[in-house]
């Protein structure tokens, strides 16, 4: 078979723990003060390099960081060593046949294959995926579960820096949620799109009550209001409120996306390169959602530099992706493991030009933040 052959000759796997800024970040699951992540570096026979990176979140990700590291080191790395990185489809097929599940772990390897191939071709990953539809991408700010006056000040800070959409975490009481979001809306006015994220934390009845309380504030969406496996309940919420509902935790593989579409329980779906198992699977799911008439939001909020750029590269290839990417990890991390930390502090950047993902590992920082699992 003709084509570019890139036999993998070395697979390196690293665990790193990067400190987060400030006192940490609270959602419906935990308060995080550090991001534990996995890095994969592939080296082909001709010396070409490819990088992959996943950033699991406790309580949210299906895999723990320890499970991801073990799966890559013990199962996937030996499996892909010697195989052709120039054919990511074959790599993905081999991983799926050898190890059910473990979408995060597989994404790290597949991401590195795609990065390696695109670098070797001298093109950015977005061109490998079909081409960029926009020249600039905007990012989504966030506000945690904090008192209304603090939430208002935080949102206004983001707005003044140039952000035009923000996610507000909710949970622990619908009246407190309403007060927080009302304060934010009053602080930023009508020009900022507001998203509420319940992280699957409410019952159907409470989610409906919350949605009705939030209707006066012109919300862009209510994210995952009920448990991830309660699609019928989420459909009831969607039918009962005047705010678009987004599925997040309910979406893992392609089958789960089809189930959400069939249940008619969401207006919008959230996708992530890591969570969906890599570029190729995530891109197919993006097209399925588009064909079903559903808008898409892309982004994992705690990604390091490699994973963040990966999601930017994917998001820019479709005009069905809603403005305001949620891959804002560089704003939450106190450092990174790439040589040039991505600056998204103004709420937007030009689409990276590559080649590949266009980022390089800082080996000294990989050593500094290394942890064993």
Secondary structure by P-SEA (a helix, b strand, c coil): cccccccccbbbbbbbbbbbccccccccccccccccbbbbbbbcccbbbbbbbbbbbcccccccaaaaaaaaaccccccccccccccaaaaaaaaaaacccaaaaaaaaaaaaaaaaaaaaccccccccccccccbbbbbbbcccccaaaaaaaaaaaaaacccbbbbbbcccaaaaaaaaaaaaaaccccbbbbbbccccccaaaaaaaaaaacccccccccccccccaaaaaaaaaacccbbbbbccccccaaaaaaaaaaccccbbbbbccccccaaaaaaaaaaaaaacbbbbbbbccccaaaaaaaaaaaacccccccccccccccccccccccccccccccccccccccccccccaaaaaaaacccc
